[in-house]
Amino acid sequence: MVNIIHKINNIKKEKFMELKNIQGNYDAIFSLGNQCFVANKLHQYNLRLYAGVIDWMISLSLQGVTKLLQNRFESFMEKENMIFSGYHDYGTKLLLKDTKYDIASAHDFLVTENTPENWSTYSNFKIKIDRRIQRFLNKLNTCNNILFVRIGGTYEEAKLLELVLSKIVKGKFQVLLLNEIEEYKIMEYNWDLLHTCSIGIPMDGNQNQELWDQILKGITHSEIP
């Protein structure tokens, strides 16, 4: 197989979190955004047993996600914080944004049942989200080892995310953070972070199967046979 993993080391050649370091068995694996692409990939590789809180949402701001975690989802997707911000999925669903955390629901409000002014299915949506929040927080308290996967974020944002996770996760955790590059390869970055493996890959929909095989190789979920 052609070598598709490239590493960028600093001059001191200090140890950093590599892809091989995140291989292992996890009690829970969650997407931290920035879109449903991550959740779909985890499902494709049999690593997603249940839905996370923001699996089907648009969360382009890692700062917003980190704030959400820091606040333990306080007031998340409460009506008073939400606005209609457009349409999604070829106009079939409403985009409703939580302005407190800069995160938008993208798949929950069908236009056949809701309008920009009247969100008739909101109550059922909120019940579902609150249930997922409780499950997520329970996993943070009870799991021995958790993997978080995120697309999009800078070094400083990743550093802050680590700090927040270290305060709310009882057991061990790792973060796999992916950013987009143009070349067809996996670029491993030395970000000198204790829990974060930072890589660059091309983001081309459901293509690049060989790259994803390498990225998720050796990662298993303890609750999935």
PyRosetta script that sets phi, psi and omega in degrees:
from pyrosetta import init, pose_from_sequence

init()
pose = pose_from_sequence("MVNIIHKINNIKKEKFMELKNIQGNYDAIFSLGNQCFVANKLHQYNLRLYAGVIDWMISLSLQGVTKLLQNRFESFMEKENMIFSGYHDYGTKLLLKDTKYDIASAHDFLVTENTPENWSTYSNFKIKIDRRIQRFLNKLNTCNNILFVRIGGTYEEAKLLELVLSKIVKGKFQVLLLNEIEEYKIMEYNWDLLHTCSIGIPMDGNQNQELWDQILKGITHSEIP")
pose.set_psi(1, 138.4)
pose.set_omega(1, 178.6)
pose.set_phi(2, -66.8)
pose.set_psi(2, 138.5)
pose.set_omega(2, 179.2)
pose.set_phi(3, -69.2)
pose.set_psi(3, 114.8)
pose.set_omega(3, -177.4)
pose.set_phi(4, -113.6)
pose.set_psi(4, 6.6)
pose.set_omega(4, 178.2)
pose.set_phi(5, -108.5)
pose.set_psi(5, 120.3)
pose.set_omega(5, 179.7)
pose.set_phi(6, -117.3)
pose.set_psi(6, 146.2)
pose.set_omega(6, -177.7)
pose.set_phi(7, -118.7)
pose.set_psi(7, 142.4)
pose.set_omega(7, 172.6)
pose.set_phi(8, -114.8)
pose.set_psi(8, 109.8)
pose.set_omega(8, 177.9)
pose.set_phi(9, -101.7)
pose.set_psi(9, 154.0)
pose.set_omega(9, 171.7)
pose.set_phi(10, -83.2)
pose.set_psi(10, 176.1)
pose.set_omega(10, -173.6)
pose.set_phi(11, -62.6)
pose.set_psi(11, -34.5)
pose.set_omega(11, -176.9)
pose.set_phi(12, -76.6)
pose.set_psi(12, -9.5)
pose.set_omega(12, -179.9)
pose.set_phi(13, 57.8)
pose.set_psi(13, 40.0)
pose.set_omega(13, -179.2)
pose.set_phi(14, -72.4)
pose.set_psi(14, 153.7)
pose.set_omega(14, 179.0)
pose.set_phi(15, -67.1)
pose.set_psi(15, 138.8)
pose.set_omega(15, 176.1)
pose.set_phi(16, -140.6)
pose.set_psi(16, 167.0)
pose.set_omega(16, -177.0)
pose.set_phi(17, -72.4)
pose.set_psi(17, 114.5)
pose.set_omega(17, 179.3)
pose.set_phi(18, -103.1)
pose.set_psi(18, 167.7)
pose.set_omega(18, 178.2)
pose.set_phi(19, -55.6)
pose.set_psi(19, -40.8)
pose.set_omega(19, -178.0)
pose.set_phi(20, -63.4)
pose.set_psi(20, -23.3)
pose.set_omega(20, -179.0)
pose.set_phi(21, -75.8)
pose.set_psi(21, -19.2)
pose.set_omega(21, 179.5)
pose.set_phi(22, -95.0)
pose.set_psi(22, -3.5)
pose.set_omega(22, 175.7)
pose.set_phi(23, -65.6)
pose.set_psi(23, 140.1)
pose.set_omega(23, 180.0)
pose.set_phi(24, 153.5)
pose.set_psi(24, -175.0)
pose.set_omega(24, -178.1)
pose.set_phi(25, -102.0)
pose.set_psi(25, 130.2)
pose.set_omega(25, -177.0)
pose.set_phi(26, -119.2)
pose.set_psi(26, 145.0)
pose.set_omega(26, 176.8)
pose.set_phi(27, -80.0)
pose.set_psi(27, -22.0)
pose.set_omega(27, 177.2)
pose.set_phi(28, -153.9)
pose.set_psi(28, 143.6)
pose.set_omega(28, 177.2)
pose.set_phi(29, -133.1)
pose.set_psi(29, 122.7)
pose.set_omega(29, -175.9)
pose.set_phi(30, -126.6)
pose.set_psi(30, 143.4)
pose.set_omega(30, 168.4)
pose.set_phi(31, -81.4)
pose.set_psi(31, 138.7)
pose.set_omega(31, 171.0)
pose.set_phi(32, -113.3)
pose.set_psi(32, 30.0)
pose.set_omega(32, 177.5)
pose.set_phi(33, 90.7)
pose.set_psi(33, -172.5)
pose.set_omega(33, 17.5)
pose.set_phi(34, -97.8)
pose.set_psi(34, -5.7)
pose.set_omega(34, 175.1)
pose.set_phi(35, -143.9)
pose.set_psi(35, -174.6)
pose.set_omega(35, -177.0)
pose.set_phi(36, -71.7)
pose.set_psi(36, -8.2)
pose.set_omega(36, 180.0)
pose.set_phi(37, -56.6)
pose.set_psi(37, -40.7)
pose.set_omega(37, -178.4)
pose.set_phi(38, -65.2)
pose.set_psi(38, -47.5)
pose.set_omega(38, 179.3)
pose.set_phi(39, -60.8)
pose.set_psi(39, -39.1)
pose.set_omega(39, 178.3)
pose.set_phi(40, -63.6)
pose.set_psi(40, -40.9)
pose.set_omega(40, 178.8)
pose.set_phi(41, -65.3)
pose.set_psi(41, -43.7)
pose.set_omega(41, 178.4)
pose.set_phi(42, -61.4)
pose.set_psi(42, -39.7)
pose.set_omega(42, 177.1)
pose.set_phi(43, -65.2)
pose.set_psi(43, -42.7)
pose.set_omega(43, -179.3)
pose.set_phi(44, -58.8)
pose.set_psi(44, -35.9)
pose.set_omega(44, -178.3)
pose.set_phi(45, -97.9)
pose.set_psi(45, 18.3)
pose.set_omega(45, 175.0)
pose.set_phi(46, 59.5)
pose.set_psi(46, 41.0)
pose.set_omega(46, -178.9)
pose.set_phi(47, -118.7)
pose.set_psi(47, 6.8)
pose.set_omega(47, -176.3)
pose.set_phi(48, -124.1)
pose.set_psi(48, 101.7)
pose.set_omega(48, -176.2)
pose.set_phi(49, -85.9)
pose.set_psi(49, -29.4)
pose.set_omega(49, -177.9)
pose.set_phi(50, -151.5)
pose.set_psi(50, 165.1)
pose.set_omega(50, -176.1)
pose.set_phi(51, -77.7)
pose.set_psi(51, 138.5)
pose.set_omega(51, 169.5)
pose.set_phi(52, -84.2)
pose.set_psi(52, 177.5)
pose.set_omega(52, -174.6)
pose.set_phi(53, -67.9)
pose.set_psi(53, -42.3)
pose.set_omega(53, -173.6)
pose.set_phi(54, -112.3)
pose.set_psi(54, 22.0)
pose.set_omega(54, -179.1)
pose.set_phi(55, -53.8)
pose.set_psi(55, -44.2)
pose.set_omega(55, -173.5)
pose.set_phi(56, -106.1)
pose.set_psi(56, 28.7)
pose.set_omega(56, 179.6)
pose.set_phi(57, -118.0)
pose.set_psi(57, 166.7)
pose.set_omega(57, 175.9)
pose.set_phi(58, -104.1)
pose.set_psi(58, 116.5)
pose.set_omega(58, -175.1)
pose.set_phi(59, -133.2)
pose.set_psi(59, 69.9)
pose.set_omega(59, -175.2)
pose.set_phi(60, -67.6)
pose.set_psi(60, -25.6)
pose.set_omega(60, -178.5)
pose.set_phi(61, -92.1)
pose.set_psi(61, 111.6)
pose.set_omega(61, 175.1)
pose.set_phi(62, -67.3)
pose.set_psi(62, -31.1)
pose.set_omega(62, 176.0)
pose.set_phi(63, -59.7)
pose.set_psi(63, -40.1)
pose.set_omega(63, 178.0)
pose.set_phi(64, -64.8)
pose.set_psi(64, -41.0)
pose.set_omega(64, 178.7)
pose.set_phi(65, -65.2)
pose.set_psi(65, -42.9)
pose.set_omega(65, 179.2)
pose.set_phi(66, -63.4)
pose.set_psi(66, -41.1)
pose.set_omega(66, 176.3)
pose.set_phi(67, -61.7)
pose.set_psi(67, -40.6)
pose.set_omega(67, 178.5)
pose.set_phi(68, -60.3)
pose.set_psi(68, -44.8)
pose.set_omega(68, 178.8)
pose.set_phi(69, -67.2)
pose.set_psi(69, -42.7)
pose.set_omega(69, 179.8)
pose.set_phi(70, -59.2)
pose.set_psi(70, -37.6)
pose.set_omega(70, -179.7)
pose.set_phi(71, -87.7)
pose.set_psi(71, 3.1)
pose.set_omega(71, -179.1)
pose.set_phi(72, 52.5)
pose.set_psi(72, 42.1)
pose.set_omega(72, 173.8)
pose.set_phi(73, 67.8)
pose.set_psi(73, 21.0)
pose.set_omega(73, 179.4)
pose.set_phi(74, -59.0)
pose.set_psi(74, 127.4)
pose.set_omega(74, 177.4)
pose.set_phi(75, 63.2)
pose.set_psi(75, 18.6)
pose.set_omega(75, -178.2)
pose.set_phi(76, -69.6)
pose.set_psi(76, 129.7)
pose.set_omega(76, 179.0)
pose.set_phi(77, 57.4)
pose.set_psi(77, 33.4)
pose.set_omega(77, 169.3)
pose.set_phi(78, -78.8)
pose.set_psi(78, 142.8)
pose.set_omega(78, -172.8)
pose.set_phi(79, -54.9)
pose.set_psi(79, -38.0)
pose.set_omega(79, -176.3)
pose.set_phi(80, -67.2)
pose.set_psi(80, -16.4)
pose.set_omega(80, 179.1)
pose.set_phi(81, -100.0)
pose.set_psi(81, -0.5)
pose.set_omega(81, -171.5)
pose.set_phi(82, -106.5)
pose.set_psi(82, 145.0)
pose.set_omega(82, 175.7)
pose.set_phi(83, -135.9)
pose.set_psi(83, 154.2)
pose.set_omega(83, 171.7)
pose.set_phi(84, -77.5)
pose.set_psi(84, 126.1)
pose.set_omega(84, -176.5)
pose.set_phi(85, -123.1)
pose.set_psi(85, 7.7)
pose.set_omega(85, 177.5)
pose.set_phi(86, 141.9)
pose.set_psi(86, -164.5)
pose.set_omega(86, -179.6)
pose.set_phi(87, -118.6)
pose.set_psi(87, 158.5)
pose.set_omega(87, -177.0)
pose.set_phi(88, -139.2)
pose.set_psi(88, 161.1)
pose.set_omega(88, 174.9)
pose.set_phi(89, 56.6)
pose.set_psi(89, 58.7)
pose.set_omega(89, 178.3)
pose.set_phi(90, 58.6)
pose.set_psi(90, 34.3)
pose.set_omega(90, 175.1)
pose.set_phi(91, 81.3)
pose.set_psi(91, 9.5)
pose.set_omega(91, -176.3)
pose.set_phi(92, -89.5)
pose.set_psi(92, -12.7)
pose.set_omega(92, -177.0)
pose.set_phi(93, -137.7)
pose.set_psi(93, 151.2)
pose.set_omega(93, 175.8)
pose.set_phi(94, -82.3)
pose.set_psi(94, 144.3)
pose.set_omega(94, 168.3)
pose.set_phi(95, -97.1)
pose.set_psi(95, 115.5)
pose.set_omega(95, 178.7)
pose.set_phi(96, -117.6)
pose.set_psi(96, 116.6)
pose.set_omega(96, -172.9)
pose.set_phi(97, -99.7)
pose.set_psi(97, 134.5)
pose.set_omega(97, 169.0)
pose.set_phi(98, -83.9)
pose.set_psi(98, 108.5)
pose.set_omega(98, -174.0)
pose.set_phi(99, -73.9)
pose.set_psi(99, -19.1)
pose.set_omega(99, 178.6)
pose.set_phi(100, -69.5)
pose.set_psi(100, -35.5)
pose.set_omega(100, -176.3)
pose.set_phi(101, -117.4)
pose.set_psi(101, -0.4)
pose.set_omega(101, 179.2)
pose.set_phi(102, 58.1)
pose.set_psi(102, 46.1)
pose.set_omega(102, 179.2)
pose.set_phi(103, -128.7)
pose.set_psi(103, 135.4)
pose.set_omega(103, -174.6)
pose.set_phi(104, -117.6)
pose.set_psi(104, 134.7)
pose.set_omega(104, 169.8)
pose.set_phi(105, -73.9)
pose.set_psi(105, 126.7)
pose.set_omega(105, -173.8)
pose.set_phi(106, -115.8)
pose.set_psi(106, -17.2)
pose.set_omega(106, -172.3)
pose.set_phi(107, -127.8)
pose.set_psi(107, 8.4)
pose.set_omega(107, -170.4)
pose.set_phi(108, -102.5)
pose.set_psi(108, -17.6)
pose.set_omega(108, -173.0)
pose.set_phi(109, -120.1)
pose.set_psi(109, 92.1)
pose.set_omega(109, 179.1)
pose.set_phi(110, -67.0)
pose.set_psi(110, 140.9)
pose.set_omega(110, 179.9)
pose.set_phi(111, -70.9)
pose.set_psi(111, -17.5)
pose.set_omega(111, 176.6)
pose.set_phi(112, -73.1)
pose.set_psi(112, -15.7)
pose.set_omega(112, -178.7)
pose.set_phi(113, -121.5)
pose.set_psi(113, -13.0)
pose.set_omega(113, -175.4)
pose.set_phi(114, -135.0)
pose.set_psi(114, 156.4)
pose.set_omega(114, 172.8)
pose.set_phi(115, -125.3)
pose.set_psi(115, 166.2)
pose.set_omega(115, 177.3)
pose.set_phi(116, -56.6)
pose.set_psi(116, -26.8)
pose.set_omega(116, -178.5)
pose.set_phi(117, -96.7)
pose.set_psi(117, -22.8)
pose.set_omega(117, -174.7)
pose.set_phi(118, -131.0)
pose.set_psi(118, 108.9)
pose.set_omega(118, -178.3)
pose.set_phi(119, -98.9)
pose.set_psi(119, 80.3)
pose.set_omega(119, -170.6)
pose.set_phi(120, -67.5)
pose.set_psi(120, -24.2)
pose.set_omega(120, -178.8)
pose.set_phi(121, -97.9)
pose.set_psi(121, 14.7)
pose.set_omega(121, -176.4)
pose.set_phi(122, -60.1)
pose.set_psi(122, -42.5)
pose.set_omega(122, -176.0)
pose.set_phi(123, -58.9)
pose.set_psi(123, -46.2)
pose.set_omega(123, 178.3)
pose.set_phi(124, -65.0)
pose.set_psi(124, -38.3)
pose.set_omega(124, 177.3)
pose.set_phi(125, -60.6)
pose.set_psi(125, -45.8)
pose.set_omega(125, -177.2)
pose.set_phi(126, -66.6)
pose.set_psi(126, -37.7)
pose.set_omega(126, 176.6)
pose.set_phi(127, -60.8)
pose.set_psi(127, -43.8)
pose.set_omega(127, 179.9)
pose.set_phi(128, -64.1)
pose.set_psi(128, -45.1)
pose.set_omega(128, -179.2)
pose.set_phi(129, -64.7)
pose.set_psi(129, -42.8)
pose.set_omega(129, 179.8)
pose.set_phi(130, -63.6)
pose.set_psi(130, -36.7)
pose.set_omega(130, 177.4)
pose.set_phi(131, -64.1)
pose.set_psi(131, -42.2)
pose.set_omega(131, 178.9)
pose.set_phi(132, -67.9)
pose.set_psi(132, -35.0)
pose.set_omega(132, 176.9)
pose.set_phi(133, -63.0)
pose.set_psi(133, -46.4)
pose.set_omega(133, -179.3)
pose.set_phi(134, -63.0)
pose.set_psi(134, -39.9)
pose.set_omega(134, 178.0)
pose.set_phi(135, -65.3)
pose.set_psi(135, -43.9)
pose.set_omega(135, 179.6)
pose.set_phi(136, -59.9)
pose.set_psi(136, -49.2)
pose.set_omega(136, -179.3)
pose.set_phi(137, -64.2)
pose.set_psi(137, -35.8)
pose.set_omega(137, 177.1)
pose.set_phi(138, -64.3)
pose.set_psi(138, -40.3)
pose.set_omega(138, 178.3)
pose.set_phi(139, -64.9)
pose.set_psi(139, -37.5)
pose.set_omega(139, 177.8)
pose.set_phi(140, -60.5)
pose.set_psi(140, -32.8)
pose.set_omega(140, -176.5)
pose.set_phi(141, -87.5)
pose.set_psi(141, -22.7)
pose.set_omega(141, -170.2)
pose.set_phi(142, -115.4)
pose.set_psi(142, -17.9)
pose.set_omega(142, -175.5)
pose.set_phi(143, -83.9)
pose.set_psi(143, 144.9)
pose.set_omega(143, 177.8)
pose.set_phi(144, -80.9)
pose.set_psi(144, -29.5)
pose.set_omega(144, -174.7)
pose.set_phi(145, -151.2)
pose.set_psi(145, 121.4)
pose.set_omega(145, -176.6)
pose.set_phi(146, -124.6)
pose.set_psi(146, 140.2)
pose.set_omega(146, 173.4)
pose.set_phi(147, -111.9)
pose.set_psi(147, 130.4)
pose.set_omega(147, 174.7)
pose.set_phi(148, -112.4)
pose.set_psi(148, 134.9)
pose.set_omega(148, -178.7)
pose.set_phi(149, -121.1)
pose.set_psi(149, 131.2)
pose.set_omega(149, -174.7)
pose.set_phi(150, -141.5)
pose.set_psi(150, 138.3)
pose.set_omega(150, 170.1)
pose.set_phi(151, -104.1)
pose.set_psi(151, 123.8)
pose.set_omega(151, 173.9)
pose.set_phi(152, 96.2)
pose.set_psi(152, 117.8)
pose.set_omega(152, 176.3)
pose.set_phi(153, 165.8)
pose.set_psi(153, 146.5)
pose.set_omega(153, 178.3)
pose.set_phi(154, -89.5)
pose.set_psi(154, 172.2)
pose.set_omega(154, 177.2)
pose.set_phi(155, -59.3)
pose.set_psi(155, -48.3)
pose.set_omega(155, -177.9)
pose.set_phi(156, -63.0)
pose.set_psi(156, -38.5)
pose.set_omega(156, 178.0)
pose.set_phi(157, -66.3)
pose.set_psi(157, -40.4)
pose.set_omega(157, 178.8)
pose.set_phi(158, -65.6)
pose.set_psi(158, -37.6)
pose.set_omega(158, 178.7)
pose.set_phi(159, -62.8)
pose.set_psi(159, -42.8)
pose.set_omega(159, 178.6)
pose.set_phi(160, -68.3)
pose.set_psi(160, -39.1)
pose.set_omega(160, 177.6)
pose.set_phi(161, -59.3)
pose.set_psi(161, -45.4)
pose.set_omega(161, 177.2)
pose.set_phi(162, -56.9)
pose.set_psi(162, -45.1)
pose.set_omega(162, -178.5)
pose.set_phi(163, -60.2)
pose.set_psi(163, -45.3)
pose.set_omega(163, -179.5)
pose.set_phi(164, -67.0)
pose.set_psi(164, -45.2)
pose.set_omega(164, -179.9)
pose.set_phi(165, -62.1)
pose.set_psi(165, -36.5)
pose.set_omega(165, -179.4)
pose.set_phi(166, -64.2)
pose.set_psi(166, -21.2)
pose.set_omega(166, -179.6)
pose.set_phi(167, -91.1)
pose.set_psi(167, -21.1)
pose.set_omega(167, -175.0)
pose.set_phi(168, -113.6)
pose.set_psi(168, -13.3)
pose.set_omega(168, 178.4)
pose.set_phi(169, -97.0)
pose.set_psi(169, 123.6)
pose.set_omega(169, -176.6)
pose.set_phi(170, -73.2)
pose.set_psi(170, -40.2)
pose.set_omega(170, -177.4)
pose.set_phi(171, -96.2)
pose.set_psi(171, -150.2)
pose.set_omega(171, 178.3)
pose.set_phi(172, -85.4)
pose.set_psi(172, 155.9)
pose.set_omega(172, 174.8)
pose.set_phi(173, -151.7)
pose.set_psi(173, 155.5)
pose.set_omega(173, 173.3)
pose.set_phi(174, -133.0)
pose.set_psi(174, 153.1)
pose.set_omega(174, 176.6)
pose.set_phi(175, -122.9)
pose.set_psi(175, 127.6)
pose.set_omega(175, 171.7)
pose.set_phi(176, -104.9)
pose.set_psi(176, 111.4)
pose.set_omega(176, -176.4)
pose.set_phi(177, -112.3)
pose.set_psi(177, 123.9)
pose.set_omega(177, -177.3)
pose.set_phi(178, -115.0)
pose.set_psi(178, 135.5)
pose.set_omega(178, 172.7)
pose.set_phi(179, -125.1)
pose.set_psi(179, 155.9)
pose.set_omega(179, -173.0)
pose.set_phi(180, -82.5)
pose.set_psi(180, 136.3)
pose.set_omega(180, 169.7)
pose.set_phi(181, -130.6)
pose.set_psi(181, 166.6)
pose.set_omega(181, -177.5)
pose.set_phi(182, -88.3)
pose.set_psi(182, -32.6)
pose.set_omega(182, -175.0)
pose.set_phi(183, -71.0)
pose.set_psi(183, 150.5)
pose.set_omega(183, 177.6)
pose.set_phi(184, -85.1)
pose.set_psi(184, 86.1)
pose.set_omega(184, 179.4)
pose.set_phi(185, -169.8)
pose.set_psi(185, 171.5)
pose.set_omega(185, 172.2)
pose.set_phi(186, -106.6)
pose.set_psi(186, 117.7)
pose.set_omega(186, 179.5)
pose.set_phi(187, -102.7)
pose.set_psi(187, 116.6)
pose.set_omega(187, 178.0)
pose.set_phi(188, -93.2)
pose.set_psi(188, 127.2)
pose.set_omega(188, -177.6)
pose.set_phi(189, -103.4)
pose.set_psi(189, 142.6)
pose.set_omega(189, 173.8)
pose.set_phi(190, -90.0)
pose.set_psi(190, 94.0)
pose.set_omega(190, 179.1)
pose.set_phi(191, -96.9)
pose.set_psi(191, -0.6)
pose.set_omega(191, 175.2)
pose.set_phi(192, 54.2)
pose.set_psi(192, 42.4)
pose.set_omega(192, 176.5)
pose.set_phi(193, -113.5)
pose.set_psi(193, 141.3)
pose.set_omega(193, -171.8)
pose.set_phi(194, -67.1)
pose.set_psi(194, -37.1)
pose.set_omega(194, -172.1)
pose.set_phi(195, -114.2)
pose.set_psi(195, -2.1)
pose.set_omega(195, -170.3)
pose.set_phi(196, -113.6)
pose.set_psi(196, 125.2)
pose.set_omega(196, 169.6)
pose.set_phi(197, -98.5)
pose.set_psi(197, 115.2)
pose.set_omega(197, -177.1)
pose.set_phi(198, -106.5)
pose.set_psi(198, 124.0)
pose.set_omega(198, -179.6)
pose.set_phi(199, -134.6)
pose.set_psi(199, 158.2)
pose.set_omega(199, 172.9)
pose.set_phi(200, -114.8)
pose.set_psi(200, 135.0)
pose.set_omega(200, 177.3)
pose.set_phi(201, -143.9)
pose.set_psi(201, 158.2)
pose.set_omega(201, 172.6)
pose.set_phi(202, -72.4)
pose.set_psi(202, 137.2)
pose.set_omega(202, 178.4)
pose.set_phi(203, -103.6)
pose.set_psi(203, 100.5)
pose.set_omega(203, -174.5)
pose.set_phi(204, -132.6)
pose.set_psi(204, 62.1)
pose.set_omega(204, 178.0)
pose.set_phi(205, 58.6)
pose.set_psi(205, -130.5)
pose.set_omega(205, -179.1)
pose.set_phi(206, -96.7)
pose.set_psi(206, 18.0)
pose.set_omega(206, 176.4)
pose.set_phi(207, -81.6)
pose.set_psi(207, -168.5)
pose.set_omega(207, 175.2)
pose.set_phi(208, 60.6)
pose.set_psi(208, 41.2)
pose.set_omega(208, -178.6)
pose.set_phi(209, -58.1)
pose.set_psi(209, -40.2)
pose.set_omega(209, -178.7)
pose.set_phi(210, -61.2)
pose.set_psi(210, -38.3)
pose.set_omega(210, 179.6)
pose.set_phi(211, -66.7)
pose.set_psi(211, -44.0)
pose.set_omega(211, -179.4)
pose.set_phi(212, -68.0)
pose.set_psi(212, -32.1)
pose.set_omega(212, 173.9)
pose.set_phi(213, -59.0)
pose.set_psi(213, -40.2)
pose.set_omega(213, 179.0)
pose.set_phi(214, -71.4)
pose.set_psi(214, -41.0)
pose.set_omega(214, -176.4)
pose.set_phi(215, -64.0)
pose.set_psi(215, -44.7)
pose.set_omega(215, -174.1)
pose.set_phi(216, -99.0)
pose.set_psi(216, 9.0)
pose.set_omega(216, 178.6)
pose.set_phi(217, -63.9)
pose.set_psi(217, 134.0)
pose.set_omega(217, 176.4)
pose.set_phi(218, 79.5)
pose.set_psi(218, 6.4)
pose.set_omega(218, 177.1)
pose.set_phi(219, -101.8)
pose.set_psi(219, 126.4)
pose.set_omega(219, -179.4)
pose.set_phi(220, -132.1)
pose.set_psi(220, 160.3)
pose.set_omega(220, 179.1)
pose.set_phi(221, -111.8)
pose.set_psi(221, 126.4)
pose.set_omega(221, -173.9)
pose.set_phi(222, -63.6)
pose.set_psi(222, -23.6)
pose.set_omega(222, -177.8)
pose.set_phi(223, -93.7)
pose.set_psi(223, -1.0)
pose.set_omega(223, 179.6)
pose.set_phi(224, -113.3)
pose.set_psi(224, 120.6)
pose.set_omega(224, -178.6)
pose.set_phi(225, -64.0)
pose.dump_pdb("model.pdb")
